[in-house]
Amino acid sequence: MKQIDFKNFKQYTNISHETTTVVDIRQGFADLMYKNVNGIAAHDLAFRIYRTEEPIVLNEEEEKIILQLAENGLPIFMDSLKDNLVTTDETSE
């Protein structure tokens, strides 16, 4: 399983990936998902992203939804998102 912190999202600032800026993308990303992705799983995930204060744990379906949505965006955002996905310790859940 993976987790991601949408409140403290590390966004690359250039193609070299040497520098980042930390931004809160919860509302913007949740809005993008809410407006552009069909299905109840995406609906639920959009509201979880919007309402969270902590990193959220994603199952495989949710990770796939997020990655597919990011692929339609800017390459710098797609790279940033992939690098913000962190593998969790599945035994702690």
C-alpha positions in Angstrom: 0.0 0.0 0.0 1.0 3.6 -0.5 0.4 6.8 1.3 0.6 10.4 0.2 0.5 13.8 2.0 -1.5 16.2 -0.1 -1.3 18.9 2.6 2.6 18.9 2.5 3.1 18.0 -1.1 6.7 18.4 -2.4 6.4 19.9 -5.9 9.4 20.0 -8.1 10.4 23.5 -9.3 12.5 22.5 -12.3 13.4 19.6 -14.7 16.5 18.7 -12.7 14.3 17.8 -9.7 17.0 19.4 -7.5 14.6 21.8 -5.7 11.1 21.5 -4.5 8.5 23.7 -2.9 6.0 22.4 -0.3 2.4 23.2 -1.3 -1.1 22.2 0.0 -2.8 20.6 -3.1 -5.8 19.1 -1.3 -8.5 21.3 -2.6 -7.1 21.7 -6.1 -6.5 18.0 -6.6 -9.7 16.9 -5.0 -11.6 19.4 -7.3 -9.8 18.0 -10.3 -10.8 14.5 -9.4 -14.4 15.4 -8.5 -14.9 17.1 -11.9 -13.1 14.6 -14.1 -13.1 11.1 -12.8 -16.2 8.8 -12.9 -17.2 6.4 -10.2 -18.0 6.2 -6.5 -14.4 5.2 -5.6 -13.1 8.5 -7.1 -16.0 10.4 -5.4 -15.0 9.0 -2.0 -11.3 9.5 -2.6 -11.8 13.2 -3.7 -13.6 13.9 -0.4 -11.0 12.1 1.7 -8.2 14.1 0.0 -10.2 17.4 0.6 -10.9 16.7 4.2 -7.6 15.2 5.4 -5.1 16.9 7.7 -2.7 13.9 7.6 -1.2 11.7 4.9 -3.7 9.2 3.5 -3.2 5.5 2.9 -4.2 4.4 -0.6 -5.3 0.9 -1.7 -4.3 -0.2 -5.2 -7.5 1.0 -6.9 -7.1 4.5 -5.3 -3.4 4.7 -6.3 -4.4 3.8 -9.9 -7.1 6.5 -9.9 -4.6 9.1 -8.7 -1.9 8.1 -11.2 -4.3 8.1 -14.2 -5.5 11.6 -13.3 -1.9 12.9 -12.9 -1.0 11.5 -16.3 -3.4 14.0 -17.9 -1.6 16.9 -16.2 1.8 18.6 -16.5 4.8 16.3 -16.5 6.4 18.2 -13.6 3.3 17.5 -11.5 3.2 13.8 -12.6 6.8 13.3 -11.6 6.2 15.1 -8.3 3.1 13.0 -7.5 4.9 9.7 -8.2 7.8 10.7 -5.9 5.3 11.7 -3.1 3.8 8.3 -3.1 5.5 6.4 -0.2 5.2 2.7 0.5 3.6 2.0 3.9 4.2 -0.8 6.4 1.2 -3.0 5.7 1.6 -4.9 8.9 0.8 -1.8 11.0 -2.8 -1.6 9.7 
